[in-house]
Structures are given as structure tokens and as C-alpha cells.
Amino acid sequence: MKSMLITMLVFYIGICVVLFVLQRKFLYFPQPAASVNGVASISFDSDGEQLRGWVVNEGRAKALMYYGI
């Protein structure tokens, strides 16, 4: 039982060290959006920030908003 706890502790510490060393790989660096041909662009201003996107389903009652790359 004691050896299993020591093994689990060493494994946990190893994962923590790996995450600490690789933490820069997990940072998000947004890229500028590329233009999409044949699709209407739209933008919203709120509190000094601007959200830009594209209208893909123009004329429909429901909308899907996707925030990603």
C-alpha cells in the first residue's frame, strides 16, 4: 500500500513538472481573421472592443455564434 502511494505521488509530481516546463505551449496567440469570399461581413462595437465575423445563414430565424479560429 505504501509503495502504491509513493508511486502515485511521484507520478503526480512528474505530471506537474511536465506541465510547468511546457506551459508556454498552452498559451493562446490569436491570429488575424482571413477574409471569406462570398459571405457578408459583420461587426459589433461594445465597450471599446470590436467583434468581427461573417453572416453565413442570412435570412434565417436562428443564428449560431462561434468564437474560435
One Martini backbone bead per residue (centre of mass of N, CA, C, O) as a GRO file, in nm:
protein
   69
    1MET     BB    1   0.057   0.063  -0.021
    2LYS     BB    2   0.299   0.256   0.005
    3SER     BB    3   0.410   0.221  -0.287
    4MET     BB    4   0.159   0.330  -0.431
    5LEU     BB    5   0.168   0.617  -0.312
    6ILE     BB    6   0.450   0.688  -0.416
    7THR     BB    7   0.388   0.646  -0.714
    8MET     BB    8   0.162   0.858  -0.734
    9LEU     BB    9   0.334   1.099  -0.639
   10VAL     BB   10   0.546   1.085  -0.863
   11PHE     BB   11   0.349   1.112  -1.096
   12TYR     BB   12   0.232   1.388  -1.013
   13ILE     BB   13   0.499   1.544  -1.014
   14GLY     BB   14   0.564   1.487  -1.310
   15ILE     BB   15   0.321   1.632  -1.431
   16CYS     BB   16   0.382   1.910  -1.308
   17VAL     BB   17   0.657   1.947  -1.446
   18VAL     BB   18   0.561   1.925  -1.737
   19LEU     BB   19   0.357   2.163  -1.725
   20PHE     BB   20   0.566   2.376  -1.646
   21VAL     BB   21   0.756   2.346  -1.896
   22LEU     BB   22   0.490   2.357  -2.116
   23GLN     BB   23   0.315   2.626  -2.072
   24ARG     BB   24   0.371   2.788  -2.343
   25LYS     BB   25   0.209   2.586  -2.533
   26PHE     BB   26  -0.088   2.680  -2.394
   27LEU     BB   27  -0.095   2.937  -2.534
   28TYR     BB   28  -0.286   3.201  -2.677
   29PHE     BB   29  -0.252   3.310  -3.028
   30PRO     BB   30  -0.402   3.522  -3.205
   31GLN     BB   31  -0.530   3.557  -3.529
   32PRO     BB   32  -0.601   3.693  -3.803
   33ALA     BB   33  -0.857   3.721  -4.002
   34ALA     BB   34  -0.984   3.589  -4.277
   35SER     BB   35  -1.118   3.612  -4.571
   36VAL     BB   36  -1.451   3.564  -4.710
   37ASN     BB   37  -1.594   3.448  -4.986
   38GLY     BB   38  -1.937   3.523  -5.030
   39VAL     BB   39  -1.952   3.676  -4.744
   40ALA     BB   40  -2.089   3.854  -4.499
   41SER     BB   41  -1.996   4.113  -4.306
   42ILE     BB   42  -1.954   4.173  -3.943
   43SER     BB   43  -1.997   4.425  -3.672
   44PHE     BB   44  -1.917   4.497  -3.320
   45ASP     BB   45  -1.962   4.744  -3.064
   46SER     BB   46  -1.806   4.716  -2.724
   47ASP     BB   47  -1.636   4.882  -2.501
   48GLY     BB   48  -1.401   4.926  -2.733
   49GLU     BB   49  -1.480   4.667  -2.883
   50GLN     BB   50  -1.432   4.441  -3.166
   51LEU     BB   51  -1.656   4.237  -3.348
   52ARG     BB   52  -1.591   3.990  -3.596
   53GLY     BB   53  -1.771   3.858  -3.893
   54TRP     BB   54  -2.004   3.620  -4.039
   55VAL     BB   55  -2.273   3.572  -4.267
   56VAL     BB   56  -2.415   3.253  -4.346
   57ASN     BB   57  -2.748   3.263  -4.252
   58GLU     BB   58  -2.915   3.443  -4.426
   59GLY     BB   59  -3.265   3.470  -4.333
   60ARG     BB   60  -3.267   3.342  -4.056
   61ALA     BB   61  -3.391   3.294  -3.730
   62LYS     BB   62  -3.120   3.160  -3.661
   63ALA     BB   63  -2.810   3.160  -3.469
   64LEU     BB   64  -2.452   3.112  -3.490
   65MET     BB   65  -2.195   3.147  -3.246
   66TYR     BB   66  -1.841   3.154  -3.313
   67TYR     BB   67  -1.545   3.114  -3.104
   68GLY     BB   68  -1.267   3.100  -3.321
   69ILE     BB   69  -1.036   2.959  -3.565
   0.00000   0.00000   0.00000
